[in-house]
């Protein structure tokens, strides 16, 4: 056997062995193309998850509500970017959800906008208007409700799904105020096609709250604990690389279909690294108080229930 064939055979055998060892995890990810929801995609492309023995199958959803339902039905192993309020509300009703990491703390990436020609200028002008959010139980649902409470303005919230679909509805007048998350709409803002009415970063109640989480089903956690532990290790490693390595920034720009300068602006202006720290879950008491106020739950979870639902320590 020639040296070339021997070398080729060794490479093929090693590749097949690595593939055989890789375990597949199915993910439901809210809002394709957002910086924070691209961690799994970028890590997969960079080979980081494969290095940890994982292959990912990624399904993109229209928001946190759909993501949570995919987890509850066990159609997927992990949900990315589900609204914390919706998850805790489901847990309060007995749903076997388990939080395995923070996804985003604070809401600086979210904003609500109108077409440039709209007469709406400030939050005070929203009384009686229709204001978009993605899906029930999502972070946009939560922050929209917080905005109403903070400003004392009653507007009608309407579930519109993803930013592109919402943009069409807002620009065509089907809804008064659209929602988006950077990088979506950043170029339209630059060009003056739309104007911001309020941002998630303006909402004081959301400043120190983990508004989106990573979650799984209790049964999946029990069955696949080792794989989920590897997943979280690879996820954290990918987050580190997204802030340290411009190669991943370029990969994100290509994936999201945006110029690299917009990708950099999205990362640097809308997503400080601390916002996507998976181990930093904050403000659960305040979130549950909102849950009671917004009728997502009859009463806050007890300390025992919360300890069961928040399962970060099980994957360290």
C-alpha positions in Angstrom: 0.0 0.0 0.0 1.4 3.4 -1.0 2.1 6.0 1.7 -0.6 8.2 0.2 -3.3 5.5 0.5 -2.2 4.7 4.0 -2.4 8.4 5.0 -5.7 8.8 3.3 -7.1 5.8 5.1 -5.9 7.1 8.4 -7.6 10.4 7.8 -10.9 8.8 6.7 -10.8 6.4 9.7 -10.2 9.3 12.1 -13.0 11.3 10.6 -15.5 8.4 10.8 -14.5 7.8 14.4 -15.0 11.4 15.3 -18.4 11.4 13.5 -19.4 8.2 15.3 -18.6 9.8 18.7 -20.5 13.0 18.0 -24.0 13.2 19.6 -26.7 15.1 18.0 -28.7 17.7 19.9 -31.7 19.4 18.4 -32.2 23.1 19.1 -35.1 25.5 18.8 -33.7 29.0 18.4 -35.8 32.2 18.5 -35.3 34.9 15.9 -32.7 33.8 13.3 -29.9 36.3 12.7 -29.8 38.2 16.0 -26.4 38.4 17.6 -27.4 36.6 20.8 -29.3 33.9 19.1 -26.4 33.1 16.7 -24.1 31.5 19.3 -25.0 27.9 18.3 -24.8 28.6 14.6 -21.4 30.3 14.8 -20.0 27.7 17.2 -21.2 25.0 14.8 -19.6 26.7 11.8 -16.4 27.2 13.7 -16.2 23.5 14.8 -16.4 24.3 18.5 -19.4 22.1 19.2 -17.9 19.3 17.2 -14.7 19.6 19.3 -16.9 18.9 22.3 -18.5 15.8 20.6 -21.7 17.4 19.4 -23.5 18.0 16.2 -26.4 20.5 16.3 -29.7 20.4 14.4 -31.0 24.0 14.5 -34.7 25.0 14.0 -35.4 28.7 14.0 -38.7 29.9 15.5 -40.6 33.2 15.4 -40.1 33.9 19.1 -39.7 32.6 22.7 -43.3 31.3 22.9 -42.7 28.9 19.9 -39.3 27.9 21.3 -40.8 27.0 24.7 -43.5 24.9 23.1 -40.9 23.0 21.0 -39.1 22.2 24.3 -42.3 21.2 26.1 -43.3 18.8 23.3 -39.8 17.3 23.4 -39.4 18.1 19.6 -36.0 19.5 20.5 -33.5 19.1 23.3 -32.6 22.7 24.0 -34.5 26.0 23.6 -32.5 29.2 23.0 -33.8 32.6 23.8 -37.1 31.8 25.5 -38.6 34.6 27.5 -37.9 34.1 31.2 -41.3 35.3 32.3 -43.0 32.8 30.0 -40.8 29.9 31.2 -41.4 30.7 34.9 -45.1 31.1 34.1 -45.1 27.6 32.5 -43.2 26.2 35.5 -45.8 27.7 37.9 -48.5 25.7 36.0 -46.5 22.5 36.4 -44.6 22.4 33.1 -41.4 20.4 33.4 -39.1 23.1 32.1 -35.5 23.5 33.3 -33.4 26.6 32.9 -29.8 25.6 32.0 -28.4 29.1 31.4 -29.0 32.8 31.0 -29.3 33.8 27.3 -29.6 37.6 27.6 -29.6 39.9 30.6 -31.1 43.4 30.0 -33.0 44.4 26.9 -30.7 46.9 25.2 -31.0 45.0 21.9 -34.8 45.5 21.6 -36.4 48.6 20.2 -39.9 49.7 19.0 -40.2 51.9 15.9 -42.5 53.6 13.5 -42.2 54.6 9.8 -40.6 58.0 9.3 -43.9 59.5 8.2 -45.8 58.3 11.4 -47.3 61.0 13.6 -46.2 59.0 16.6 -43.2 60.6 18.3 -43.1 59.5 22.0 -44.4 56.8 24.2 -47.2 59.2 25.2 -48.5 59.0 21.7 -49.1 55.3 21.9 -52.4 55.4 23.8 -54.9 53.3 22.0 -52.3 52.3 19.3 -51.3 48.8 18.2 -47.8 47.8 19.3 -46.0 44.7 18.1 -44.3 41.9 20.0 -43.2 38.5 18.8 -45.0 35.7 20.6 -46.9 35.3 23.9 -44.4 34.7 26.8 -41.4 36.1 24.8 -39.0 38.8 26.0 -40.7 41.3 23.7 -44.1 40.5 25.3 -42.5 41.1 28.7 -40.7 44.3 27.9 -43.7 45.7 26.0 -45.8 45.2 29.2 -43.1 46.8 31.3 -43.1 49.8 29.0 -46.9 50.2 29.5 -46.4 50.0 33.3 -43.5 52.4 33.4 -45.1 55.1 31.3 -48.7 54.5 32.3 -49.9 54.4 28.7 -52.4 51.8 27.6 -51.7 50.5 24.1 -52.9 47.3 22.4 -50.1 44.7 22.1 -50.3 42.5 19.0 -48.2 39.3 18.3 -46.6 39.7 14.9 -43.8 37.1 14.9 -40.4 37.8 13.5 -38.8 41.2 12.8 -39.0 40.9 8.9 -42.7 40.0 9.1 -43.3 42.8 11.6 -41.4 45.3 9.5 -43.8 44.6 6.6 -46.8 45.1 8.8 -45.4 48.3 10.3 -44.4 49.9 7.0 -47.7 49.0 5.3 -49.8 50.4 8.2 -51.2 47.1 9.4 -49.8 47.9 12.8 -48.8 51.3 14.3 -45.6 50.3 16.0 -43.2 47.6 15.0 -40.6 45.8 17.1 -37.1 44.6 16.2 -33.8 43.6 17.7 -30.4 44.6 16.4 -29.1 44.0 13.7 -32.5 44.0 12.1 -33.5 47.5 11.0 -30.2 49.2 11.9 -29.7 50.2 8.3 -33.3 51.5 8.0 -32.7 53.6 11.1 -29.4 54.9 9.6 -31.2 55.8 6.4 -34.1 57.5 8.2 -36.8 55.1 6.9 -37.9 54.4 10.5 -37.7 56.2 13.9 -37.3 54.7 17.3 -40.1 55.3 19.8 -38.6 53.5 22.7 -35.8 50.9 23.4 -35.7 48.0 25.7 -32.7 49.8 27.4 -35.1 52.6 28.4 -37.2 50.3 30.5 -35.8 50.4 34.0 -37.5 47.2 35.2 -35.6 45.2 32.5 -32.1 46.6 33.2 -31.0 44.0 35.7 -33.3 41.2 34.7 -32.3 38.1 32.7 -35.1 38.4 30.1 -34.2 35.3 28.0 -32.9 31.9 29.0 -31.6 28.6 27.7 -33.9 25.8 28.7 -34.6 22.1 28.3 -37.2 19.5 29.4 -36.8 17.8 32.8 -36.7 14.4 31.1 -34.1 15.5 28.6 -31.9 16.9 31.4 -32.1 13.5 33.1 -31.4 11.5 29.9 -28.7 13.7 28.3 -27.0 15.4 31.2 -23.5 14.7 29.9 -24.3 16.0 26.4 -26.0 19.1 27.9 -22.9 19.7 30.0 -20.8 19.6 26.9 -23.2 21.8 25.1 -22.9 24.5 27.8 -19.1 24.3 27.7 -19.1 24.8 23.9 -21.7 27.5 24.1 -19.6 29.5 26.6 -16.4 28.9 24.5 -18.3 30.3 21.5 -19.4 33.4 23.3 -15.8 34.1 24.3 -14.7 33.7 20.7 -17.5 36.0 19.4 -16.0 38.9 21.4 -12.3 38.0 20.9 -12.1 36.7 17.4 -13.0 38.8 14.3 -13.3 35.6 12.3 -16.5 34.8 14.1 -17.7 38.4 13.6 -17.1 37.9 9.9 -19.0 34.6 10.1 -21.9 36.3 11.8 -22.1 39.0 9.2 -22.2 36.4 6.5 -24.8 34.3 8.3 -27.0 37.4 9.1 -26.6 38.8 5.6 -25.4 42.2 6.8 -22.3 44.3 6.3 -19.4 43.6 8.7 -19.6 47.2 10.1 -23.3 46.6 11.0 -22.3 43.3 12.7 -19.6 45.1 14.7 -22.1 47.9 15.7 -24.6 45.3 16.8 -22.1 43.5 19.0 -20.4 46.6 20.4 -23.4 48.9 20.9 -26.3 46.5 21.6 -24.7 43.5 23.2 -22.0 44.0 25.9 -20.4 40.7 26.7 -21.9 40.7 30.2 -25.4 40.6 28.6 -24.8 37.1 27.2 -23.1 35.6 30.3 -24.8 32.2 30.6 -24.0 32.0 34.4 -25.6 35.3 35.3 -29.3 34.9 36.0 -30.7 38.0 37.7 -33.9 39.5 38.8 -36.0 36.4 39.2 -38.0 37.8 42.2 -38.9 40.9 40.1 -39.7 38.7 37.1 -42.1 36.6 39.1 -43.7 39.7 40.6 -44.3 40.8 37.0 -45.6 37.3 36.2 -48.3 37.7 38.9 -49.1 41.2 37.8 -49.4 40.2 34.1 -51.3 37.0 35.1 -48.7 34.5 33.8 -48.8 32.9 37.3 -51.1 32.9 40.3 -48.2 33.2 42.8 -44.4 33.3 42.7 -42.6 30.0 42.7 -41.4 28.9 46.1 -37.7 28.7 46.8 -37.9 24.9 46.5 -39.7 25.2 43.1 -37.2 27.8 41.8 -34.3 25.6 42.9 -35.7 22.8 40.8 -36.5 24.9 37.7 -33.1 26.7 37.6 -30.8 23.8 37.0 -27.5 25.6 36.2 -25.6 23.8 39.0 -26.4 20.4 37.5 -24.3 21.2 34.4 -21.2 22.6 36.0 
